[in-house]
Amino acid sequence: GDIHLNMYFNYSPIASHKFLEVNDLEIGYTSSLLPPISFTIKSGTRLAITGFNGIGKTTLLKTLIGVLKPIAGSFSFVSDAKIAYFEQEHHFENNNISAYMEISNIYPKMDMKDVRGALAKCGLRGEVVMQPIRTLSGGEQSKLKLCKIMMQKSNVLILDEPTNHLDANARADLLTALKKYQGTIIFVSHERDFVESLATQIYSIEELLIS
């Protein structure tokens, strides 16, 4: 039968005011990729960032999480913002350990039943949780990454193509979980139906280039 995910993102409450303000932000690695970006979102907004491949969506997310420095301009999150970030690529510090160990290392006080329970909520059950991460499918690795951000206390999820490797059922279950999340979501997805179902606001990078 179909495995259903029973995800629940761990929301850390926050006052509902201006959550993120972006002012004339220029992003890139060495020079500016795009014209200056400006927008403001309130707490609880589910913002989709859209635009064709290679336009700079991932670069924008990496700038917002602090991995890349802005070329110019600025942005500020509300002071008690707690970010959980889903990266598009599958990067694990050690992909020779199991999904079980990956979670257990982050939460050493959790017992086996609880670790297995958390993984099961993301559709990882049975033998697969004890295998080396590198032997898992792309979809299984995505589910492990989702499990990690699901367990983090956050009030903003920053998600870069979270549905990429997921089958239709897992995608639908992820969408349901994200809609229940009370925090702010900033996400990139190339799937129009996912964007239309989840987003309360859309920021189109392509429109920057036209204007």
N, CA and C of each residue as an Amber inpcrd file, in Angstrom:
protein
   633
   0.8280000  -1.2160000   0.0000000   0.0000000   0.0000000   0.0000000
   0.8510000   1.2490000   0.0000000   0.2160000   2.3760000  -0.2190000
   0.9490000   3.6390000  -0.2680000   1.3550000   4.0750000   1.1270000
   2.5840000   4.5240000   1.2270000   3.0620000   5.0210000   2.5230000
   2.6540000   6.4830000   2.6280000   1.9540000   6.8060000   3.6860000
   1.6140000   8.2130000   3.8840000   2.5180000   8.8460000   4.9100000
   2.8460000  10.0840000   4.6710000   3.7000000  10.8060000   5.6020000
   2.7850000  11.4990000   6.6060000   3.2650000  11.6150000   7.8100000
   2.4660000  12.2770000   8.8290000   3.3290000  13.3620000   9.4430000
   3.6630000  14.3490000   8.6100000   4.6210000  15.3490000   9.0360000
   3.9800000  16.4220000   9.8730000   4.7830000  16.9810000  10.7460000
   4.3080000  18.0860000  11.5510000   5.5220000  18.9490000  11.8370000
   5.5020000  20.1750000  11.3510000   6.6570000  21.0450000  11.5610000
   6.5500000  21.7380000  12.9130000   7.6710000  21.8050000  13.5940000
   7.7270000  22.2450000  14.9840000   7.7660000  23.7750000  15.0510000
   6.6150000  24.3850000  15.2470000   6.5100000  25.8430000  15.1820000
   6.8410000  26.5160000  16.5080000   7.6900000  27.5200000  16.4300000
   8.0410000  28.3140000  17.6060000   7.3150000  29.6530000  17.4890000
   6.3330000  29.9410000  18.3480000   5.4670000  31.1090000  18.1660000
   6.2240000  32.4460000  18.1420000   5.6580000  33.3830000  17.4170000
   6.2800000  34.7020000  17.2610000   5.1750000  35.7190000  17.0490000
   5.4100000  36.9470000  17.4820000   4.4210000  38.0150000  17.2790000
   4.2560000  38.2790000  15.7830000   3.0390000  38.6080000  15.3850000
   2.7840000  38.7550000  13.9560000   2.9720000  40.1880000  13.4750000
   4.2250000  40.5510000  13.2530000   4.4400000  41.8590000  12.6360000
   5.3120000  41.6550000  11.4120000   5.9780000  42.7120000  10.9840000
   6.8300000  42.6320000   9.8110000   7.8920000  41.5640000  10.0550000
   7.8510000  40.5060000   9.2940000   8.7310000  39.3700000   9.5760000
  10.0680000  39.4910000   8.8530000   9.9920000  39.9370000   7.6050000
  11.1960000  40.0690000   6.7980000  11.0590000  41.2970000   5.9200000
  12.0940000  42.1140000   5.9320000  12.1200000  43.2920000   5.0730000
  13.3750000  43.2340000   4.2180000  13.1950000  43.3030000   2.9120000
  14.3130000  43.2380000   1.9710000  14.3880000  44.5800000   1.2460000
  15.5270000  45.2540000   1.3660000  15.6820000  46.5960000   0.7850000
  16.7900000  46.6620000  -0.2520000  16.3940000  46.8410000  -1.5250000
  17.3900000  47.0130000  -2.5990000  18.5160000  45.9920000  -2.5170000
  18.1400000  44.7560000  -2.2450000  19.1300000  43.6910000  -2.0620000
  19.6770000  43.2520000  -3.4130000  21.0040000  43.2550000  -3.5140000
  21.6490000  42.7260000  -4.7170000  22.3950000  41.4650000  -4.3360000
  22.1340000  40.4080000  -5.1080000  22.6720000  39.0890000  -4.7490000
  23.6090000  38.5730000  -5.8250000  24.5230000  37.7080000  -5.4190000
  25.4420000  37.0870000  -6.3690000  26.6500000  36.5720000  -5.6210000
  27.5450000  35.9370000  -6.3580000  28.7600000  35.4060000  -5.7330000
  29.8630000  36.4530000  -5.7690000  30.0830000  37.0810000  -6.9240000
  31.1220000  38.1130000  -7.0050000  30.5490000  39.4210000  -7.5270000
  29.5820000  39.3190000  -8.4330000  28.9120000  40.5440000  -8.8940000
  27.4140000  40.2890000  -8.8830000  26.6510000  41.3770000  -9.0040000
  25.2120000  41.2900000  -8.8710000  24.5740000  40.5280000 -10.0390000
  23.7700000  39.5090000  -9.7050000  23.0980000  38.7060000 -10.7310000
  21.8580000  39.4010000 -11.2720000  21.2410000  40.2310000 -10.4350000
  19.9070000  40.7590000 -10.7300000  19.8010000  42.2110000 -10.3220000
  18.7920000  42.9190000 -10.8570000  18.4960000  44.2520000 -10.3240000
  18.1380000  44.1450000  -8.8320000  18.1750000  45.2660000  -8.1060000
  17.8850000  45.2310000  -6.6600000  16.4970000  44.6640000  -6.3420000
  16.4490000  43.8640000  -5.3020000  15.2250000  43.1830000  -4.8710000
  14.6980000  43.8620000  -3.6120000  13.4090000  44.1850000  -3.5920000
  12.7780000  44.7450000  -2.3910000  11.4120000  44.1190000  -2.1870000
  11.1580000  43.6530000  -0.9920000   9.8090000  43.2170000  -0.6190000
   9.7340000  43.1080000   0.8930000   8.5140000  43.0970000   1.4100000
   8.2960000  42.9270000   2.8480000   7.2360000  41.8500000   3.0220000
   7.4390000  40.9800000   4.0110000   6.3720000  40.0220000   4.3220000
   6.0810000  40.0280000   5.8140000   4.8220000  39.7640000   6.1250000
   4.3810000  39.6390000   7.5140000   4.5670000  38.2080000   7.9850000
   4.5900000  38.0270000   9.2800000   4.6500000  36.6940000   9.8790000
   3.4640000  35.8600000   9.3970000   3.7190000  34.6030000   9.0430000
   2.6520000  33.7180000   8.5820000   2.4600000  33.7080000   7.0740000
   3.1660000  34.5970000   6.3700000   3.0880000  34.6170000   4.9060000
   3.7430000  33.3600000   4.3420000   3.1600000  32.8230000   3.2700000
   3.8050000  31.7300000   2.5520000   4.2040000  32.2660000   1.1740000
   5.4630000  32.6770000   1.0910000   5.9530000  33.3790000  -0.0950000
   6.6340000  32.4280000  -1.0650000   6.1170000  32.3760000  -2.2860000
   6.7890000  31.6150000  -3.3450000   7.6930000  32.5590000  -4.1180000
   8.9210000  32.1280000  -4.3600000   9.8300000  32.8970000  -5.2110000
   9.9250000  32.1460000  -6.5270000   9.4840000  32.8020000  -7.5970000
   9.3990000  32.1220000  -8.8880000  10.3480000  32.7530000  -9.8950000
  10.6070000  32.0080000 -10.9700000  11.4890000  32.4970000 -12.0320000
  12.1590000  31.3000000 -12.6790000  12.6340000  31.4830000 -13.9090000
  13.1970000  30.3470000 -14.6390000  14.4950000  29.8460000 -13.9920000
  14.9020000  28.6500000 -14.4030000  16.1010000  28.0170000 -13.8550000
  17.3450000  28.8590000 -14.0650000  18.1750000  28.9520000 -13.0400000
  19.4350000  29.6750000 -13.1750000  19.3020000  31.1720000 -12.9850000
  18.1020000  31.6510000 -12.6650000  17.8870000  33.1010000 -12.5470000
  18.4370000  33.6560000 -11.2240000  18.6150000  32.7990000 -10.2220000
  19.1500000  33.2970000  -8.9540000  18.2900000  33.0170000  -7.7350000
  17.3110000  32.1290000  -7.8780000  16.4130000  31.8500000  -6.7520000
  17.1670000  31.2190000  -5.5730000  18.0020000  30.2210000  -5.8750000
  18.7990000  29.5700000  -4.8230000  19.7690000  30.5740000  -4.1950000
  20.3550000  31.4240000  -5.0300000  21.2830000  32.4580000  -4.5340000
  20.5620000  33.3850000  -3.5570000  19.3170000  33.7430000  -3.8750000
  18.5370000  34.5930000  -2.9710000  18.3030000  33.8750000  -1.6330000
  17.8990000  32.6130000  -1.6830000  17.6620000  31.8800000  -0.4320000
  18.9440000  31.7580000   0.3810000  20.0550000  31.4700000  -0.2940000
  21.3320000  31.3220000   0.4260000  21.7780000  32.6460000   1.0420000
  21.3790000  33.7450000   0.4280000  21.6830000  35.0670000   0.9960000
  20.8220000  35.2990000   2.2350000  19.5460000  34.9460000   2.1460000
  18.6370000  35.1400000   3.2810000  19.0170000  34.2930000   4.4940000
  19.6150000  33.1010000   4.2600000  20.0050000  32.2880000   5.4150000
  21.4090000  32.6290000   5.9090000  22.0870000  33.5530000   5.2120000
  23.3910000  34.0080000   5.6990000  24.5860000  33.2470000   5.1700000
  24.3790000  32.3470000   4.2080000  25.5010000  31.6070000   3.6240000
  26.2770000  32.4970000   2.6460000  25.5450000  33.3490000   1.9330000
  26.1920000  34.2950000   1.0150000  26.0000000  35.7140000   1.5310000
  27.0220000  36.5510000   1.3340000  26.9080000  37.9590000   1.7250000
  26.2500000  38.7440000   0.5940000  25.3880000  39.7090000   0.9470000
  24.7970000  40.5530000  -0.1010000  25.8870000  41.3380000  -0.8540000
  25.6850000  41.5430000  -2.1400000  26.5840000  42.4030000  -2.9140000
  26.3130000  43.8610000  -2.5280000  25.0270000  44.1770000  -2.3270000
  24.6200000  45.5290000  -1.9150000  23.2300000  45.4260000  -1.3130000
  22.7950000  46.5330000  -0.6830000  21.4630000  46.5410000  -0.0860000
  21.4410000  45.7320000   1.1990000  20.2380000  45.4810000   1.7100000
  20.1520000  44.8110000   3.0030000  18.8300000  44.0650000   3.1430000
  18.7840000  43.2280000   4.1630000  17.5200000  42.5920000   4.5270000
  17.5660000  42.3840000   6.0300000  16.3970000  42.3570000   6.6520000
  16.3930000  42.0460000   8.0760000  15.1710000  41.2240000   8.4320000
  15.4400000  40.1370000   9.1460000  14.3820000  39.3310000   9.7290000
  14.0410000  39.9290000  11.0840000  12.8480000  39.6690000  11.5680000
  12.4790000  40.0130000  12.9240000  13.5030000  39.3480000  13.8550000
  13.7670000  39.9850000  15.0140000  14.9090000  39.5570000  15.8310000
  14.8390000  38.1160000  16.3170000  13.6390000  37.5940000  16.5690000
  13.5790000  36.2130000  17.0610000  13.2150000  35.2030000  15.9750000
  13.5960000  35.5200000  14.7420000  13.3810000  34.5690000  13.6480000
  14.2290000  33.3160000  13.8830000  13.6080000  32.1640000  13.7070000
  14.3420000  30.8860000  13.8000000  14.1350000  30.1630000  12.4770000
  15.2090000  30.0620000  11.7180000  15.1300000  29.5320000  10.3500000
  15.4280000  28.0430000  10.2920000  14.5930000  27.3010000   9.5760000
  14.9160000  25.9250000   9.1900000  15.0250000  25.9210000   7.6700000
  16.1540000  25.4380000   7.1550000  16.4590000  25.5490000   5.7260000
  16.5300000  24.1800000   5.0590000  15.7940000  24.0260000   3.9730000
  15.8600000  22.8170000   3.1540000  16.6400000  23.1560000   1.8950000
  17.8110000  22.5500000   1.7880000  18.6900000  22.8210000   0.6570000
  18.3050000  21.9380000  -0.5240000  18.4380000  22.4780000  -1.7340000
  18.0650000  21.7150000  -2.9220000  18.9580000  20.4810000  -3.1150000
  20.2730000  20.6610000  -2.9600000  21.1950000  19.5310000  -3.1200000
  21.1320000  18.6340000  -1.8870000  21.4910000  17.3840000  -2.0880000
  21.5960000  16.4650000  -0.9510000  23.0140000  16.5230000  -0.3900000
  23.2040000  17.3040000   0.6660000  24.5080000  17.3570000   1.3360000
  24.3620000  16.7730000   2.7230000  25.0920000  15.7180000   3.0130000
  25.1210000  15.1880000   4.3750000  26.5720000  15.1980000   4.8180000
  26.8230000  15.6200000   6.0600000  28.1930000  15.6660000   6.5470000
  28.8700000  14.3100000   6.4210000  28.1140000  13.2680000   6.7030000
  28.6560000  11.9260000   6.5720000  27.5740000  11.0260000   6.0070000
  27.6980000  10.6530000   4.7330000  26.6220000   9.8410000   4.1460000
  26.8700000   8.3400000   4.2960000  27.8900000   7.9970000   5.1120000
  28.1220000   6.5830000   5.4250000  27.3420000   6.1330000   6.6550000
  26.8250000   7.0920000   7.4320000  26.0120000   6.7110000   8.5830000
  24.5510000   6.5500000   8.1410000  23.7470000   5.9550000   8.9910000
  22.3410000   5.7100000   8.6520000  21.4810000   6.9320000   8.9690000
  20.2750000   6.9230000   8.4140000  19.2890000   7.9640000   8.7340000
  19.0310000   7.9700000  10.2460000  18.9710000   6.7770000  10.8130000
  18.7530000   6.6550000  12.2570000  19.8560000   7.3840000  13.0390000
  21.1180000   7.1510000  12.6700000  22.2400000   7.8010000  13.3620000
  22.2470000   9.3120000  13.1420000  21.8840000   9.7190000  11.9280000
  21.8470000  11.1490000  11.5930000  20.9380000  11.8990000  12.5780000
  19.7490000  11.3490000  12.8370000  18.8120000  11.9800000  13.7700000
  19.2910000  11.8040000  15.2110000  19.7640000  10.6120000  15.5160000
  20.2200000  10.2960000  16.8630000  21.3980000  11.1870000  17.3000000
  22.2810000  11.5060000  16.3480000  23.4210000  12.3770000  16.6560000
  22.9790000  13.8030000  16.9780000  21.9210000  14.2580000  16.3150000
  21.4230000  15.6230000  16.5680000  20.6490000  15.6680000  17.8860000
  19.9050000  14.5960000  18.1740000  19.0690000  14.5420000  19.3800000
  19.4620000  13.3320000  20.2240000  20.6350000  13.4080000  20.8750000
  21.1550000  12.2340000  21.5970000  20.2650000  11.7570000  22.7470000
  19.3870000  12.6230000  23.2500000  18.5240000  12.2110000  24.3800000
  17.3060000  11.3970000  23.9340000  17.0350000  11.3950000  22.6280000
  15.8670000  10.6530000  22.1440000  16.1410000   9.1600000  22.1690000
  15.1360000   8.3790000  22.5850000  15.3480000   6.9310000  22.5470000
  14.9970000   6.3750000  21.1590000  15.3220000   5.1160000  20.9760000
  15.1920000   4.4830000  19.6690000  13.7770000   4.5850000  19.1040000
  12.7960000   4.3600000  19.9640000  11.4090000   4.3800000  19.5330000
  11.0350000   5.7640000  18.9840000  11.4910000   6.8190000  19.6840000
  11.1660000   8.1850000  19.2550000  11.8680000   8.5710000  17.9560000
  13.1270000   8.1580000  17.8250000  13.8600000   8.4520000  16.5870000
  13.1800000   7.7400000  15.4160000  12.8650000   6.4670000  15.6230000
  12.1730000   5.7190000  14.5650000  10.8020000   6.3290000  14.2570000
  10.1340000   6.8120000  15.3070000   8.8220000   7.4440000  15.1300000
   8.9060000   8.7080000  14.2900000   9.9320000   9.5220000  14.5650000
  10.1100000  10.7650000  13.7950000  10.3920000  10.4480000  12.3250000
  11.2420000   9.4680000  12.0790000  11.5600000   9.0760000  10.6970000
  10.3300000   8.4980000  10.0000000   9.5390000   7.7280000  10.7480000
   8.3340000   7.1240000  10.1750000   7.3350000   8.1970000   9.7240000
   7.2640000   9.3010000  10.4930000   6.3670000  10.3980000  10.1060000
   6.7390000  10.9610000   8.7420000   7.9900000  10.8220000   8.3720000
   8.4430000  11.3080000   7.0700000   8.5460000  10.1800000   6.0430000
   7.9380000   9.0240000   6.3770000   7.8740000   7.9400000   5.4090000
   9.1020000   7.0460000   5.3710000   9.9750000   7.1440000   6.3740000
  11.1510000   6.2580000   6.4270000  10.9390000   5.2280000   7.5240000
  10.7770000   3.9700000   7.1150000  10.4500000   2.9150000   8.0690000
  11.2910000   1.6860000   7.8260000  11.3520000   0.8230000   8.8330000
  11.9560000  -0.4930000   8.6780000  13.4530000  -0.4400000   8.4490000
  13.9350000  -1.3610000   7.6100000  15.3690000  -1.5450000   7.3770000
  16.0450000  -0.2950000   6.8430000  15.3110000   0.4470000   6.0230000
  15.9190000   1.5730000   5.3110000  16.5640000   2.5830000   6.2680000
  16.0210000   2.7190000   7.4740000  16.5630000   3.7300000   8.4000000
  17.9110000   3.3090000   8.9790000  18.2860000   2.0500000   8.8110000
  19.5620000   1.5620000   9.3230000  20.6360000   1.4320000   8.2320000
  20.2560000   1.7040000   7.0050000  21.2240000   1.6290000   5.8960000
  22.0200000   2.9200000   5.7810000  23.2490000   2.8590000   5.2050000
  24.0060000   4.1000000   4.9730000  23.1930000   5.0660000   4.1060000
  23.2380000   6.3470000   4.4570000  22.4690000   7.3680000   3.7250000
  22.7730000   7.3100000   2.2280000  24.0360000   7.0490000   1.8770000
  24.4120000   7.0500000   0.4440000  23.6930000   5.9730000  -0.3580000
  23.1590000   4.9360000   0.3250000  22.4500000   3.8750000  -0.3990000
  20.9660000   4.1930000  -0.5830000  20.4990000   5.2840000   0.0130000
  19.0800000   5.6410000  -0.0880000  18.7910000   6.3270000  -1.4210000
  17.5490000   6.2240000  -1.8550000  17.1270000   6.9140000  -3.0830000
  17.0710000   8.4190000  -2.8330000  16.9940000   9.1830000  -3.9100000
  16.8570000  10.6340000  -3.7900000  15.6420000  11.0190000  -2.9580000
  14.5360000  10.3020000  -3.1720000  13.3090000  10.5870000  -2.4160000
  13.4830000  10.3070000  -0.9340000  14.1700000   9.1980000  -0.6190000
  14.4030000   8.8490000   0.7860000  15.3280000   9.8670000   1.4510000
  16.3250000  10.3270000   0.7180000  17.2240000  11.3510000   1.2670000
  16.4680000  12.6660000   1.4990000  15.5540000  13.0020000   0.6030000
  14.7140000  14.1890000   0.8040000  13.8720000  14.0570000   2.0670000
  13.3200000  12.8580000   2.2780000  12.4800000  12.6260000   3.4570000
  13.3010000  12.7640000   4.7400000  14.5570000  12.3200000   4.6990000
  15.4420000  12.4830000   5.8540000  15.7010000  13.9660000   6.1180000
  15.9340000  14.7380000   5.0590000  16.1520000  16.1880000   5.2200000
  14.8940000  16.8560000   5.7710000  13.7290000  16.4220000   5.2810000
  12.4710000  16.9780000   5.7900000  12.2870000  16.6300000   7.2620000
  12.6760000  15.4210000   7.6360000  12.5760000  15.0060000   9.0310000
  13.4250000  15.9310000   9.9070000  14.6240000  16.2470000   9.4330000
  15.5180000  17.1100000  10.2150000  14.9300000  18.5110000  10.4070000
  14.3640000  19.0820000   9.3360000  13.8200000  20.4360000   9.5270000
  12.4820000  20.4080000  10.2610000  11.7840000  19.2800000  10.1440000
  10.5230000  19.1370000  10.8620000  10.7630000  19.1650000  12.3770000
  11.8790000  18.6020000  12.8130000  12.1710000  18.5050000  14.2380000
  12.7920000  19.7810000  14.8170000  13.3410000  20.6090000  13.9560000
  13.9120000  21.8670000  14.4310000  12.8090000  22.7880000  14.9070000
  13.0510000  23.5210000  15.9690000  12.0910000  24.5710000  16.3680000
  12.3070000  25.7420000  15.4230000  11.2680000  26.1280000  14.7020000
  11.4460000  27.2040000  13.7230000  10.1960000  28.0670000  13.6780000
  10.3360000  29.2690000  13.1360000   9.1490000  30.0540000  12.7900000
   9.2100000  30.5130000  11.3380000  10.2740000  30.1000000  10.6390000
  10.3060000  30.3050000   9.1890000  11.0050000  29.1120000   8.5350000
  10.3200000  28.5400000   7.5520000  10.8910000  27.4680000   6.7440000
  11.3410000  28.0920000   5.4290000  12.5970000  27.8680000   5.0810000
  13.1140000  28.3460000   3.8030000  13.4320000  27.1020000   2.9810000
  12.6370000  26.8690000   1.9450000  12.6460000  25.5880000   1.2410000
  13.0140000  25.7760000  -0.2270000  14.0830000  25.1140000  -0.6430000
  14.5390000  25.2100000  -2.0300000  14.1750000  23.9170000  -2.7580000
  13.1250000  23.9750000  -3.5700000  12.6380000  22.8220000  -4.3490000
  12.4100000  21.5930000  -3.4610000  11.5680000  21.7090000  -2.4320000
  11.4170000  20.5920000  -1.4970000  10.7580000  19.3520000  -2.1050000
  10.0610000  19.4990000  -3.2250000   9.3360000  18.3530000  -3.7910000
  10.1170000  17.6080000  -4.8700000  11.3120000  18.1170000  -5.2110000
  12.0940000  17.5670000  -6.3280000  12.1010000  16.0610000  -6.4850000
  12.4150000  15.3120000  -5.4240000  12.5790000  13.8620000  -5.5470000
  11.3840000  13.0860000  -4.9960000  10.3200000  13.8100000  -4.6130000
   9.2100000  13.1270000  -3.9330000   8.1720000  12.6060000  -4.9140000
   7.6040000  11.4430000  -4.5860000   6.5010000  10.9130000  -5.3870000
   5.2210000  11.7000000  -5.0660000   4.1810000  11.4660000  -5.8620000
   2.9470000  12.2530000  -5.7500000   2.3330000  12.2090000  -4.3550000
   2.3470000  11.0350000  -3.7110000   1.7650000  10.9250000  -2.3630000
   2.5400000  11.7420000  -1.3440000   3.8630000  11.6100000  -1.3860000
   4.7120000  12.3210000  -0.4310000   4.5620000  13.8280000  -0.6240000
   4.4520000  14.2310000  -1.8730000   4.2810000  15.6440000  -2.2160000
   2.9730000  16.1950000  -1.6250000   1.9100000  15.4120000  -1.7930000
   0.6050000  15.8250000  -1.2610000   0.6450000  15.9200000   0.2660000
   1.3220000  14.9700000   0.9020000   1.4120000  14.9680000   2.3620000
   2.2690000  16.1250000   2.8680000   3.3340000  16.4180000   2.1340000
   4.1810000  17.5680000   2.4940000   3.3660000  18.8530000   2.3930000
   2.6050000  18.9830000   1.3200000   1.7730000  20.1690000   1.1260000
   0.7970000  20.3460000   2.2910000   0.1570000  19.2490000   2.7030000
  -0.7740000  19.2940000   3.8330000  -0.0760000  19.7770000   5.1010000
   1.1140000  19.2330000   5.3670000   1.8700000  19.6100000   6.5690000
   2.2710000  21.0810000   6.5240000   2.6850000  21.5430000   5.3520000
   3.1150000  22.9480000   5.2330000   1.9360000  23.9020000   5.4040000
   0.7650000  23.4950000   4.9170000  -0.4120000  24.3490000   5.0810000
  -0.8190000  24.4750000   6.5460000  -0.5220000  23.4350000   7.3460000
  -0.8670000  23.4730000   8.7720000   0.1350000  24.2890000   9.5800000
   1.3320000  24.4510000   9.0350000   2.4020000  25.1500000   9.7600000
   2.0060000  26.6090000   9.9550000   2.1190000  27.0940000  11.1950000
   1.6400000  28.4650000  11.4660000   2.6900000  29.5290000  11.1810000
   3.9120000  29.0780000  10.9460000   4.9990000  30.0380000  10.7250000
   5.0030000  30.5830000   9.3120000   6.0870000  31.2540000   8.9920000
   6.3020000  31.8590000   7.6820000   7.0160000  30.8340000   6.8010000
   6.6770000  30.8150000   5.5230000   7.3680000  29.9120000   4.5930000
   7.8450000  30.7220000   3.3940000   9.1150000  30.5790000   3.0780000
   9.6750000  31.2030000   1.8710000  10.1840000  30.0400000   1.0420000
   9.6200000  29.8570000  -0.1380000   9.9830000  28.6480000  -0.8780000
  10.1310000  28.8730000  -2.3720000  10.9300000  27.9980000  -2.9610000
  11.1230000  27.9680000  -4.3980000  10.5950000  26.6260000  -4.8660000
   9.7710000  26.6400000  -5.9050000   9.3170000  25.3910000  -6.4930000
   9.0180000  25.6410000  -7.9610000   9.3460000  24.6600000  -8.7980000
   9.0240000  24.8020000 -10.2280000   7.6860000  24.1490000 -10.5340000
   7.0350000  23.6230000  -9.4880000   5.7480000  22.9590000  -9.7200000
   4.6040000  23.9300000  -9.4980000   3.9750000  24.2830000 -10.5820000
   2.9450000  25.3290000 -10.5270000   1.8170000  24.9960000  -9.5580000
   1.3620000  23.7330000  -9.5560000   0.2370000  23.3860000  -8.6800000
   0.6380000  23.4790000  -7.2040000   1.8820000  23.1350000  -6.9110000
   2.3860000  23.2290000  -5.5300000   2.4340000  24.6990000  -5.1030000
   2.9400000  25.5570000  -5.9920000   3.0020000  26.9990000  -5.7110000
   1.5940000  27.5580000  -5.4950000   0.6790000  27.2030000  -6.4060000
  -0.6840000  27.7560000  -6.3160000  -1.4230000  27.2660000  -5.0770000
  -1.1360000  26.0370000  -4.6430000  -1.8110000  25.5040000  -3.4610000
  -1.2590000  26.0930000  -2.1670000   0.0380000  26.4110000  -2.1540000
   0.6800000  26.7850000  -0.9040000   0.8510000  28.2980000  -0.7220000
   1.2120000  28.9950000  -1.7820000   1.6150000  30.4010000  -1.6340000
   0.4420000  31.3110000  -1.2790000   0.6900000  32.2470000  -0.3580000
  -0.2690000  33.3260000  -0.1160000   0.2290000  34.5940000  -0.8070000
   1.4770000  34.5730000  -1.2400000   2.0950000  35.7210000  -1.9070000
   3.1630000  35.1690000  -2.8540000   3.3130000  35.8100000  -4.0130000
   4.3140000  35.3500000  -4.9820000   5.2380000  36.5030000  -5.3340000
   6.5310000  36.2130000  -5.3270000   7.5060000  37.2120000  -5.7740000
   8.1700000  36.6470000  -7.0190000   7.9230000  37.3080000  -8.1630000
   8.4660000  36.8400000  -9.4280000   9.7600000  37.5690000  -9.7500000
  10.8420000  36.8130000  -9.8100000  12.1340000  37.4150000 -10.1460000
  12.1670000  37.8330000 -11.6190000  11.4200000  37.1090000 -12.4540000
  11.3870000  37.4710000 -13.8710000  10.8640000  38.8900000 -14.0950000
   9.8950000  39.2900000 -13.2800000   9.3270000  40.6360000 -13.4230000
  10.3570000  41.7280000 -13.1600000  11.3470000  41.4070000 -12.3200000
  12.4360000  42.3580000 -12.0650000  13.1820000  42.6650000 -13.3400000
  13.3650000  41.6540000 -14.1560000  14.1870000  41.7900000 -15.3580000
  13.4420000  42.5300000 -16.4580000  12.1160000  42.4130000 -16.4300000
  11.2980000  43.0610000 -17.4640000  11.1650000  44.5440000 -17.1460000
  10.9780000  44.8460000 -15.8450000  10.6660000  46.2240000 -15.4820000
  11.8260000  47.1780000 -15.7230000
